[in-house]
């Protein structure tokens, strides 16, 4: 109603200022050949943190034609934006996973890796495992929806049969 003072307390939530940690269980095959249910701990990244990660993997350059001349649109130089969504996604995994902590110096040394964005590929080298972990993290971050029950069963079967 016009003229009525609105209450902003609904937006002053302490939970909006703290990191939420959620868990997700994924089946991973161990060195013993057995499938173990591993409970991942996932930090729910803020929209701001996700945006910063995406921005880090975005490059902007002047758009040029085959001859190397810049494109002009409305009297101004046109720009081309390139995004490396794969690297951004890998970085999000590394930032969001609390357990396993992909930024742990000991774990990084074990895999002889210095870039946290590469760690998800090192720790989860099999495509089916990587897909399960990636899906769990993206669901926790609210960037994708839960897979259908049939899709989950198919992924579980792939891990067991690999």
C-alpha positions, 0 to 999 in steps of 0.5 A, spaced: 500 500 500 502 506 498 505 510 504 505 504 508 512 503 511 515 497 509 519 492 514 526 490 511 527 485 517 526 480 512 532 481 508 536 482 514 538 475 515 544 472 519 544 466 514 545 471 508 552 473 512 555 466 513 557 460 509 552 454 509 555 447 508 551 442 506 553 434 504 552 430 498 553 422 498 556 420 492 559 413 490 566 412 488 570 406 487 576 405 491 583 402 490 580 396 493 575 395 487 569 396 492 564 402 491 564 406 497 559 412 499 563 418 500 560 424 503 562 430 500 561 437 504 560 443 500 560 450 501 554 454 498 558 459 494 554 466 494 552 469 488 557 474 488 563 469 489 560 465 483 560 471 479 567 473 481 569 466 479 566 466 472 569 473 471 576 470 472 575 466 466 572 471 461 576 475 456 574 481 452 578 483 446 577 487 440 573 483 435 576 483 428 575 481 421 579 476 417 584 482 415 585 484 422 581 490 422 576 492 428 569 491 427 565 498 428 558 498 430 554 504 431 561 508 431 564 504 436 569 498 436 566 492 437 568 487 442 568 480 443 567 476 449 570 469 450 568 465 456 572 458 459 566 455 462 569 449 463 575 452 467 570 456 471 566 450 473 572 446 475 574 452 479 567 453 482 568 445 484 575 447 488 572 453 491 566 449 494 568 443 496 570 443 503 571 435 504 575 433 500 579 440 500 582 441 493 586 447 496 589 442 501 597 443 500 598 436 501 593 433 497 595 438 491 603 436 492 600 429 492 597 430 485 603 435 483 598 440 482 599 448 483 592 450 480 586 449 484 582 449 478 586 443 475 584 439 482 577 436 480 580 433 474 586 430 478 582 427 484 576 425 480 580 422 474 574 418 471 569 421 467 563 418 471 566 420 478 567 427 476 560 427 473 557 425 479 561 430 484 560 436 479 553 434 479 552 434 486 556 441 487 552 444 482 545 442 485 548 444 492 550 451 489 543 452 485 546 452 478 542 445 476 536 441 478 536 434 481 537 429 476 532 424 475 532 418 479 533 414 473 539 418 471 542 417 478 541 410 478 545 410 471 550 414 474 551 409 480 551 403 475 557 406 471 561 407 477 560 400 479 561 397 472 568 401 471 
